[in-house]
């Protein structure tokens, strides 16, 4: 009989480009289970547009491009109120900068203002990137603490994955930056994924909470084996398809099935 263990929190990431799309996805996410829902608020600042072009064979091919909206097009206060009213599960509020893979326009002052409004609204969790200017970040963390929001201290490397030792060092240097330290790297090949996995193995007895993952080949390894690595939070998606693994992602239901098959069960 498999030994029981405390499973990581499971966060389902939503990616709608309108409040209505986010609410519809949140309803589905609630039905799928999981512990909390990540609202990527920065995605409200882009609009999907279908573009059709002819390929070299003269055949029309349609793809989706994302066109930036004006910052003023999004009523932050109204959007937050609608999301808060329409989502039952605890919410991780994220407004990701372009430098870390997000969609928010290049106006850091405005982005910080959005995060401040989210904290004041009473969100359960707030993502505050490690790379934010130190004084500004300290102010946000203090406001989150006062409001009772838990902080995800995140870092995203969009280009590469450092060595196992460097990942561990980065975690240790920022271990007090939030309630959970989230480190995400671009995995170009399986060796990169192995570096992340090995870092997780070294951190499994850490006294502070963490979440490691990759975006790319093998990036789903730390997610699938998160219980073994004693990770505290795993990010999943509602999306499906064989290409998810190439992006390092995993569907929430598939993750639950994998954990059950691997003998991981909650205490």
N, C-alpha and C positions, 0 to 999 in steps of 0.2 A: 504493500500500500504506500502511495507516494506521501511524503511528508508535507504537511501544510506550511504555508508561509504567508507573510503579509504581501499581497500583490501591490504593485505601483498604482497610483491614481492613473486613470485613463482619461485623456483629454481628446475630444473630437473637434477637429479644426473645421470651421465653416469658411466658405469663400465666396459668398454672394456679393454682387456688385450693387445691390439696392437693399434697403431695409426689408422690403417684402421678400426678397430672395433669401436673405439671412434668416428671417422668421420661419420660412417654409423649411429650410434646411435644419433649423433648430428643432422643429417638430419631429423630423425624421431622426435626428440625433438623439432626442429624448427617448424615442421608441427603441433605438438600438442599444441603449444602456450607456455605460461610461459614467464618470464621476463629475466631469465639468465640460463646458463648451467654450472653445476659443472663438471669439468674434474678432475677425481681422478687419477692424474698422477702416484701415487704410485702403482696403479694396473698394470702398464706396467712392473713392476719388478717381476711379477709372471706369470707362464704359466699353463693353465689348462690341466690336463692329466687325461684321463679316466682310471679307475682302476676297474678290474673285479675280484670279489671273490665269492666263494660259501658260501651260507648261511647255517644254520643248517639243512635245508631240502635238501641240495645238489643242490640247484638251483643257477645258476650264477646271480649275481647282479652287475650292473655297477654303479659306482659313480664317481664324479669328485673331484680330488685333485689338489691343486695348488702348483706347484714346483717353488722355488725361482730362478730367473735369476741372473746372475752376474750383478753388478752395471754397469760394462763396456759394457754390452750388449745393453744398452739403450743410444743412442746418444741424450742427453738432448736438445742440440741446434737445431738439425734437427727435433726432435719430436715437439718441441714448435713451430718452424716455420711452419710445416705442419698443426698443429692444429689451429694456428692463421689464416692461409690462408684458411682453410676449414670450419671454424665455423663463421657464421654470427652474432649470438647473443652474447651479453656480456658474458664473461667467468669468473667463479669463479675457480681459480686454486688452487688445493689442493694436497699436497704431504704428506699423513698421516703417522705418525710413528706407529710402531707396538704397542707401549704402549697405543695408543689411538684408536686401532682398525684398523690400516692401514696395508699396505703390504710392505712398504719400508724397505730394509735390515737394520740391526742394525748398522748404520753408520751415526750418527747425523751430523757430519761435512759435509758429502756428501749431506745429505738431505737439510741442510741449503743452500748449494751451489745451489741446484736445485731451491729452493725458490727465491734466489737472481737472478738467470737467468730468472725466470718467471717475476719478478718485472721489470727487465731491458727491457724485451721484450714488455712491455706495456700492461699487462693484466688489465682488468677492475676491477677485485676483486681478493684478495689473502687471503687464510686462514692461519692465523698465530696463532698457539695454545698458549693459556695462559701459559702452562707449560714449554715453551721454556726458556732456561737460560736467566735471565733478561737482561743482557747486549747485548746478541745476539738478543734477541727479540726487544729491543729498536732500534737496528741498522736496523733490517728488517722493522719495522714500519716507521722509518724515511725515509728509501729508498722508501717505498710504497707511503708515503705522497708526496715525491719529484716527483715521477713518475705519480702521479694522481690516483693510484690504491686505492680502498676502502678496508678496512681491516675487515675481519670476525675474531673476537677473540673467538676461540673455546675451549671447554673443553668437554671431553668424559669420563664418568665413566662406565667402562665395567662390573662392578660387582653389583652395587646396585643403589638405589635412596635415597638420604637423605631426611630429613623432609622438609616440606614447608618452614619453617623458615630458614633452612640452605641453601636452594636453593636461596631464596631472598637475604640472606647475601652474598652468593657467587657472585650473580649478582652485588650487590652494591659494593663489594670489587674490582670488575673488570670492572665497568661501563664505565671507560675511556680507556679501553684497545684496543678498535677498533670502527669502525663505527657501527657495529652490534655485540652484544654479543650472542654467540651461546652456549647453555648449553644442553647437551644430556646425558641421564642416562639410565641404564639398568633397565627396569621395570619387576619385577618378578611376580607381581600380580596387581590387579586393585587398591589396596590402594596406590601403588607406582605411578600409573598413576594419581590418584586423587591428590597426593601431588604436582605433576608437574602442574596440572591444577589449583590448588589453588594458587600456586606461581605465575602463569601467571595472575590470577585474581587480585592479589595484585600489580602486576607490570604494570597493564594495563594503568595506568596514568603516567608511568615513562617518564621522559624527554629524556631518552636515548633509542636507538633502541635495540630490543632483539629478540631472537628466542629460544623457549623451545621445547623440544621433548623427547620422550622415545623410546627405542629400546626394544621391548618386548610387553607383553600383555597390551593393553590400551594405548600404546605409541603414537597411532595415534590420540587420543583425542585432544591434544593441536594443532595438525595440522588441523584437521577438524574444530575446533572452534577458529582458530587463529584470524579471524576478531573480534569475540566477546572479545578476550583477548588483542586486539590491538597489536598483534605481527607484526613485520616488515618484516619477511622473513619466508617462509615455504619451506621445502625440500620435493620433491616428486620423484617418480620413473616412468620409462617406463614399469616396470615389472607389470604383472597381476597375479591374482590367489587369492584364498581364504586364503592362508597361509600368505599373506602380513600383514594382521591385527595382526597375532600372533607375527610378527616382529616389529610392530609399524609403518609400512610403509603404504603409500597410493599412488595409481596410479594417475598421474597428471590429467587425464581426469575425473576419479572418484571424485577427490577433487573438480574440477570445478563444477561437477554436484551436489555434496553435498552442496557447497556454494550457488548454485542457489536455491536448494530446501529449504535451511535454510533462504532464503531471503536476502542473502548477495550480494550486487551489488556495483560496483565501482561508485565513484562520477562522 
